[in-house]
Amino acid sequence: MALTLGAIILNVPKTGPAAEFWSQALGFTTDGNPDFLIPPPTARPTRLHLDETDRTHLDLWFDHESSTLEAEVDRLISLGAERVEDWPYPPNADFVVLKSPDGTVFCIID
């Protein structure tokens, strides 16, 4: 295979505050350019999920051995994220929809 997924681009109003939130949320670091965040060496590969009805967003998974869904939601809220209260959740949803301080929507998946 000649191609690999190199990056996911998030459109944000200001890269500095977004970089601060996402680096703390995900444990990513910069490599000289604060606009590019690099995952830790132990990070799992990123999947590309295709969907005909949903908008572009990040699905974030957590380590079930060291955390819980609510603990991760609380941690991200402490970093400035907010719950998206009016999301049309399906019955028995296994995720929580949040938005970053700049309004980027993302999900924490159980």
ChimeraX attribute file (.defattr): number of C-alpha atoms within 10 A of each C-alpha:
attribute: neighborCount
match mode: 1-to-1
recipient: residues
	/A:1	3
	/A:2	3
	/A:3	5
	/A:4	6
	/A:5	9
	/A:6	7
	/A:7	10
	/A:8	10
	/A:9	7
	/A:10	12
	/A:11	10
	/A:12	14
	/A:13	11
	/A:14	10
	/A:15	15
	/A:16	11
	/A:17	13
	/A:18	21
	/A:19	19
	/A:20	15
	/A:21	19
	/A:22	17
	/A:23	18
	/A:24	14
	/A:25	19
	/A:26	17
	/A:27	13
	/A:28	18
	/A:29	18
	/A:30	13
	/A:31	10
	/A:32	8
	/A:33	8
	/A:34	15
	/A:35	13
	/A:36	16
	/A:37	19
	/A:38	16
	/A:39	15
	/A:40	11
	/A:41	7
	/A:42	6
	/A:43	11
	/A:44	9
	/A:45	8
	/A:46	12
	/A:47	8
	/A:48	8
	/A:49	8
	/A:50	8
	/A:51	8
	/A:52	5
	/A:53	6
	/A:54	7
	/A:55	8
	/A:56	13
	/A:57	13
	/A:58	15
	/A:59	16
	/A:60	15
	/A:61	15
	/A:62	14
	/A:63	10
	/A:64	9
	/A:65	6
	/A:66	7
	/A:67	10
	/A:68	13
	/A:69	18
	/A:70	13
	/A:71	11
	/A:72	19
	/A:73	20
	/A:74	15
	/A:75	14
	/A:76	22
	/A:77	17
	/A:78	11
	/A:79	16
	/A:80	14
	/A:81	22
	/A:82	18
	/A:83	18
	/A:84	15
	/A:85	10
	/A:86	7
	/A:87	10
	/A:88	9
	/A:89	12
	/A:90	8
	/A:91	6
	/A:92	6
	/A:93	10
	/A:94	12
	/A:95	19
	/A:96	19
	/A:97	20
	/A:98	21
	/A:99	18
	/A:100	20
	/A:101	16
	/A:102	16
	/A:103	14
	/A:104	17
	/A:105	19
	/A:106	20
	/A:107	19
	/A:108	19
	/A:109	15
	/A:110	16
